[in-house]
Amino acid sequence: MSVLLSRDALPGDPLYGIKRTTENASLGLTFDDESRALKHLEFAASRVTEMETLADRDSTSAAQLTALNDLDKDAAEGSRQLTAYATTSDKTALPALRDWALAQYMKLGTLRPRLPEDAGAHADTTMWLLASIAQRAHDLSARTNCTTVTSGNSDTLGPLPAKDECAAATTDPNSSSNRTPTPPQPTQPGQPAQSGAPTPSTEPGPSLLPNPSAPKLPTSGTQAPQPSGKPEITIPLPLPLPSISLPLLPGISFG
């Protein structure tokens, strides 16, 4: 009953601790790397939504700080896990991660003027964290067609992109994926099919439709096609920010 009642609990509520414990338990029961990363990002996005509700209720800064701390942890961990998965298994997750981080960045930037002073200062740091996640996903995505995508090193946000010149990855021209199939020649009724032409099969083949049950990363809007180079992305700031350091990214500061 406590678990059911805690679903709508907000930071600062007595049942919020039970809600977070339930979320952590669901992570422990998720064994797929991509699904676990997506859960972290889902929980981080939930904290932003909870902060909006708290702002509507003029709650104390302590509740907002609790939400921001939990947001930081899930956003960084989700980024670390998803970029590690994407660079080894499915690189299409990188643009989606970039869009997710920018969407949360904009939502938090819009909410920023409504936060108490100390919570607002922490929100500045969280916004830079989200901007850093977006930049990391963008930089890794720009190298998906290169021979080396990562440098082999990682930090809090996951694998670091390689810094060497991008050499296009080559594929084996003799592989089946690079062979152009010969189209079958039309035949007249009663004529046997020409040699080498594939004959229709009545056996069902694999479906080319996407699997609706596959986990998807929440994004805002459509994904723009990635250019072959490495363009810079511009992240709009809702207000001028002082020079700040990121506790989750030692040695890196913005301003």
Backbone torsions as a table, in degrees:
resi	resn	phi	psi	omega
1	MET	NA	-38.4	179.1
2	SER	-64.3	-39.1	179.1
3	VAL	-63.0	-43.3	179.7
4	LEU	-64.3	-42.8	-178.5
5	LEU	-70.2	-23.8	-175.9
6	SER	-82.7	-6.0	-176.4
7	ARG	-59.7	-35.1	-179.0
8	ASP	-102.1	13.5	-179.2
9	ALA	-69.4	145.1	178.9
10	LEU	-109.5	157.4	174.7
11	PRO	-53.0	131.6	-175.5
12	GLY	99.3	-20.1	176.9
13	ASP	-75.7	152.2	179.6
14	PRO	-59.8	-30.8	-176.4
15	LEU	-91.9	1.4	-178.3
16	TYR	-64.5	-35.4	177.8
17	GLY	-62.0	-37.7	177.3
18	ILE	-67.1	-37.7	178.6
19	LYS	-61.5	-45.0	179.7
20	ARG	-67.4	-36.5	177.2
21	THR	-64.4	-39.5	177.5
22	THR	-64.1	-41.1	178.1
23	GLU	-62.9	-43.8	178.6
24	ASN	-64.6	-35.9	177.9
25	ALA	-65.6	-37.7	178.7
26	SER	-66.7	-31.2	175.2
27	LEU	-66.6	-38.8	179.6
28	GLY	-67.2	-21.7	179.4
29	LEU	-97.6	5.2	178.2
30	THR	-104.9	116.9	-172.8
31	PHE	-105.5	-11.1	177.3
32	ASP	-83.5	131.6	-175.5
33	ASP	-61.0	-45.2	-178.7
34	GLU	-66.0	-44.4	-179.0
35	SER	-63.1	-38.0	179.1
36	ARG	-66.0	-41.2	178.1
37	ALA	-63.6	-41.3	-179.7
38	LEU	-65.6	-32.8	177.0
39	LYS	-64.7	-42.7	177.5
40	HIS	-58.4	-44.3	-179.7
41	LEU	-67.7	-35.4	176.6
42	GLU	-62.9	-43.4	179.8
43	PHE	-66.6	-38.6	178.6
44	ALA	-62.7	-42.9	178.0
45	ALA	-63.9	-34.2	178.0
46	SER	-63.6	-34.7	179.3
47	ARG	-64.8	-37.3	178.3
48	VAL	-64.3	-43.1	178.0
49	THR	-62.5	-40.8	177.8
50	GLU	-64.0	-36.9	178.5
51	MET	-64.6	-36.1	177.1
52	GLU	-63.8	-41.6	178.3
53	THR	-66.4	-40.3	178.1
54	LEU	-62.5	-38.9	179.1
55	ALA	-65.0	-37.0	177.4
56	ASP	-64.3	-28.5	-178.2
57	ARG	-95.1	4.8	-178.9
58	ASP	52.1	48.1	-178.4
59	SER	-74.9	170.7	-179.0
60	THR	-72.3	161.8	179.0
61	SER	-67.6	-25.3	-179.3
62	ALA	-61.4	-40.8	179.2
63	ALA	-66.7	-40.9	178.6
64	GLN	-66.1	-38.0	178.7
65	LEU	-66.2	-36.6	176.3
66	THR	-61.8	-44.6	179.1
67	ALA	-63.7	-41.2	-179.2
68	LEU	-66.1	-40.8	178.4
69	ASN	-62.9	-43.7	179.1
70	ASP	-68.5	-35.4	177.2
71	LEU	-61.8	-45.9	-179.6
72	ASP	-58.1	-45.6	-176.5
73	LYS	-64.1	-47.0	-176.9
74	ASP	-71.6	-37.3	179.7
75	ALA	-65.0	-45.4	179.9
76	ALA	-66.1	-42.9	-179.3
77	GLU	-68.8	-40.2	177.2
78	GLY	-63.0	-40.7	177.1
79	SER	-63.5	-45.2	-178.6
80	ARG	-59.8	-45.9	-177.3
81	GLN	-72.1	-40.5	-175.7
82	LEU	-73.3	-38.7	177.7
83	THR	-67.1	-36.1	176.4
84	ALA	-64.3	-41.2	178.0
85	TYR	-67.7	-44.3	-174.6
86	ALA	-65.0	-39.0	-176.2
87	THR	-76.0	-10.7	178.7
88	THR	-113.7	-22.1	-172.9
89	SER	-127.7	-51.0	-172.3
90	ASP	-142.1	95.2	-175.7
91	LYS	-71.8	-12.1	179.2
92	THR	-68.7	-13.9	179.3
93	ALA	-75.7	-16.8	-176.1
94	LEU	-67.6	-48.4	176.5
95	PRO	-61.0	-34.7	178.7
96	ALA	-66.4	-39.1	177.2
97	LEU	-64.2	-41.4	177.6
98	ARG	-59.1	-47.1	-178.4
99	ASP	-65.5	-37.7	178.7
100	TRP	-62.9	-46.9	-178.0
101	ALA	-63.8	-41.1	179.1
102	LEU	-66.7	-35.4	178.4
103	ALA	-64.8	-44.5	178.3
104	GLN	-67.4	-35.6	177.3
105	TYR	-59.5	-46.7	-178.5
106	MET	-68.0	-38.6	179.0
107	LYS	-64.2	-43.3	-179.4
108	LEU	-69.5	-35.9	177.3
109	GLY	-64.7	-36.4	176.8
110	THR	-67.8	-35.8	-178.6
111	LEU	-78.3	-22.8	-172.0
112	ARG	-50.3	-45.5	-178.7
113	PRO	-64.7	-16.7	-177.1
114	ARG	-92.8	-2.2	-175.9
115	LEU	-88.3	150.7	172.1
116	PRO	-60.1	163.5	-171.0
117	GLU	-57.9	-50.2	-177.6
118	ASP	-69.2	-36.3	176.4
119	ALA	-68.1	-34.9	177.4
120	GLY	-64.7	-38.1	177.9
121	ALA	-64.0	-40.4	177.3
122	HIS	-68.5	-36.1	179.2
123	ALA	-61.6	-33.4	176.6
124	ASP	-59.4	-44.4	179.3
125	THR	-65.7	-40.4	178.9
126	THR	-64.9	-37.4	177.7
127	MET	-63.5	-39.5	177.2
128	TRP	-68.1	-33.7	175.8
129	LEU	-62.7	-46.9	178.9
130	LEU	-63.6	-38.6	177.0
131	ALA	-64.1	-37.4	179.1
132	SER	-67.9	-37.1	176.4
133	ILE	-63.4	-44.3	178.8
134	ALA	-61.6	-42.5	179.9
135	GLN	-66.3	-39.4	179.9
136	ARG	-63.8	-45.7	179.5
137	ALA	-63.7	-38.9	179.2
138	HIS	-64.6	-45.1	-178.4
139	ASP	-65.8	-40.0	178.5
140	LEU	-68.5	-39.3	-179.8
141	SER	-64.6	-33.7	-179.7
142	ALA	-67.5	-16.0	-178.9
143	ARG	-108.3	13.7	-176.4
144	THR	-66.0	-22.8	177.4
145	ASN	-97.2	9.4	179.5
146	CYS	-93.4	158.8	177.7
147	THR	-62.3	-42.7	177.4
148	THR	-114.3	123.5	-180.0
149	VAL	-94.8	-44.7	-177.7
150	THR	-111.5	163.3	178.8
151	SER	-84.0	-10.0	-175.2
152	GLY	94.5	-7.5	177.8
153	ASN	-110.7	160.2	-179.2
154	SER	-137.1	162.0	171.8
155	ASP	-136.9	-158.1	-176.0
156	THR	-59.6	-31.5	-176.2
157	LEU	-93.3	-1.9	178.2
158	GLY	117.9	-160.9	-176.9
159	PRO	-60.4	143.1	176.1
160	LEU	-89.6	138.4	179.0
161	PRO	-67.6	148.3	177.2
162	ALA	-66.6	150.4	-178.6
163	LYS	-105.7	-8.6	-178.1
164	ASP	-73.3	167.9	179.2
165	GLU	-62.7	138.4	-176.3
166	CYS	-73.2	116.5	173.2
167	ALA	-103.9	123.3	-175.8
168	ALA	-59.8	133.9	177.7
169	ALA	-68.3	138.1	-179.4
170	THR	-105.5	153.5	178.2
171	THR	-122.7	157.0	-179.8
172	ASP	-71.8	116.5	-178.6
173	PRO	-65.0	-17.5	-179.8
174	ASN	-90.4	-2.4	-179.1
175	SER	-70.6	155.8	-176.4
176	SER	-63.6	-28.2	-177.5
177	SER	-72.1	-17.1	-178.0
178	ASN	-104.7	1.6	179.0
179	ARG	-86.1	136.7	177.6
180	THR	-88.6	117.1	-177.0
181	PRO	-66.6	143.7	177.6
182	THR	-82.5	120.8	-177.4
183	PRO	-68.1	144.3	179.0
184	PRO	-67.8	142.7	178.8
185	GLN	-84.9	139.6	179.6
186	PRO	-67.0	144.8	-179.7
187	THR	-122.6	154.2	177.0
188	GLN	-81.7	154.0	177.8
189	PRO	-57.9	132.7	179.2
190	GLY	92.2	-13.7	178.8
191	GLN	-88.6	142.9	175.2
192	PRO	-71.8	153.2	178.7
193	ALA	-65.1	146.1	179.6
194	GLN	-66.7	151.9	-178.7
195	SER	-62.3	135.8	177.5
196	GLY	90.6	-12.2	-179.6
197	ALA	-82.8	133.0	-179.9
198	PRO	-69.2	143.2	178.3
199	THR	-99.8	146.2	-179.3
200	PRO	-61.2	146.4	179.0
201	SER	-116.2	140.3	177.9
202	THR	-88.9	-5.7	-180.0
203	GLU	-79.4	138.6	-179.2
204	PRO	-67.8	136.9	177.8
205	GLY	-97.6	-179.8	-179.9
206	PRO	-67.9	141.3	-179.4
207	SER	-73.4	138.8	177.6
208	LEU	-96.6	0.8	179.2
209	LEU	-77.8	148.3	178.4
210	PRO	-65.6	149.5	179.3
211	ASN	-78.9	113.4	-176.7
212	PRO	-66.8	-18.8	-178.5
213	SER	-87.3	-6.7	-178.9
214	ALA	-69.1	138.6	-179.4
215	PRO	-66.7	142.1	-179.5
216	LYS	-124.7	145.0	178.1
217	LEU	-80.0	128.7	179.2
218	PRO	-65.7	130.0	178.8
219	THR	-131.8	166.4	175.3
220	SER	-115.9	113.8	179.0
221	GLY	84.3	-174.9	-178.7
222	THR	-89.9	159.3	-179.5
223	GLN	-90.4	133.3	178.7
224	ALA	-81.1	145.3	178.3
225	PRO	-64.1	143.0	-177.8
226	GLN	-85.2	127.2	176.2
227	PRO	-73.3	166.1	-176.5
228	SER	-73.0	-26.6	-179.7
229	GLY	-84.9	-155.2	-179.8
230	LYS	-131.0	75.8	-179.2
231	PRO	-72.5	158.4	176.9
232	GLU	-83.9	152.5	174.4
233	ILE	-110.8	143.9	-179.6
234	THR	-106.2	123.9	-179.0
235	ILE	-105.7	111.8	-177.4
236	PRO	-69.9	139.0	176.9
237	LEU	-100.6	133.0	179.8
238	PRO	-70.4	-17.4	179.4
239	LEU	-163.5	156.6	178.4
240	PRO	-62.3	136.4	-179.7
241	LEU	-115.7	142.2	174.9
242	PRO	-72.6	170.0	176.7
243	SER	-66.7	124.1	-177.5
244	ILE	-133.1	156.3	175.5
245	SER	-107.8	154.5	-177.7
246	LEU	-104.3	115.3	179.2
247	PRO	-60.1	-32.1	-178.9
248	LEU	-80.0	-11.3	-179.7
249	LEU	-128.5	81.3	-176.6
250	PRO	-58.6	137.5	176.1
251	GLY	85.8	-2.0	-178.3
252	ILE	-116.9	130.7	177.7
253	SER	-137.2	157.5	-179.8
254	PHE	-128.3	154.8	176.7
255	GLY	153.8	NA	NA
